[in-house]
Amino acid sequence: MNIYEMYYANDKTFGFWVVRNTWGNSIAKITSINGVEEGEEIPGAAPYYNNPKVIAEFYKESNKDNCHSGNLYDIIELSCPGTFAYEMY
């Protein structure tokens, strides 16, 4: 799934966690999709929905089983939210 599909899989709510194999021991919490209020549909056609920007909080995580124990180190726009290289955590 890409980030947009994960938003739908999470009942159209933000705050879900994702990982990507190239991130090492980092984990990201998805906080927003540009132009979308939580609970709303993403404009456009699946699976890319016109590729709106996605903002995430990044945490260093030595134990990914406890997502809330990491240290926030960045809040950035994901570079490729439409890729299928993410896993919902």
N, C-alpha and C positions, 0 to 999 in steps of 0.2 A: 504494500500500500504506500501511496505517497502521503504527504502531510495533509492534503485536502481530504483525502479519503479517510484518514485517521480522525479528522475533525467530525466527520459524519459517524464513524464507528464509535466515537465517544459522545454520542447523542447531541452533536452540535454544541459542545462545550469546550472551552479552552482549559489549560492547566494539565494537559496530558503530557507524559514523558516520552521522549524518543532517544534512540541511540543510533549511531552509524559506525560501521566497523573502522572507518578512518579516523575516528575521534579519540582513540585510545581509551583513557579512563574518564572521559567526559560524558555527561548526560545533559539533555536539554529539556526544558519545560516550555511548551508552546503557549505563548501568552496572547497572541492576536494574529488575525489575518486582516490585511488592509481592506477597509471598506465593509467589514462584516461585524455586526454586533452578535455577541454570543447568542446562540439559538436560531440565528437567521440562516437562510440558504446562502451558499456562495454563488454569486452571479457567474453565468457561463456554463459550458458543457463539461461534464465529467470526461476524463479524470483530471484535467488540468485547470478548468474553471478560469481561463484567461490568465493564469499564473500570477495571482495577486501576491504581494509581499507578505512574508510570514516573519514575525518577531519571536525570538526565543531567549530565555535566560539560560546561560550555560554554567554548569557546576562541575567542579572536579570531584570525582567520586571514587574513593578507594573501595567502597563496598556498594555496588549498584543495587543490592537487595534492599537498601534503605535509602531511597532517593532523597529524602529530606535531610540527610546528614551531611551532604556535601557543602562545599564553599562556593558561593556565587562568585564568578570571576568575569563575566561579560554578559551584556544584553545586546544582541545583534540581529540583523536580518539574515535569515538563512539564504545561502547562495543558490540552492536548487531545490525548492520545496516540492517540485513536481516529480523529482526522481524517485525511483522505487528502492533506493538504497537505505532507507530508514526502517527501523523497527520500533513499534510501539512498545514501551516498557512498562 
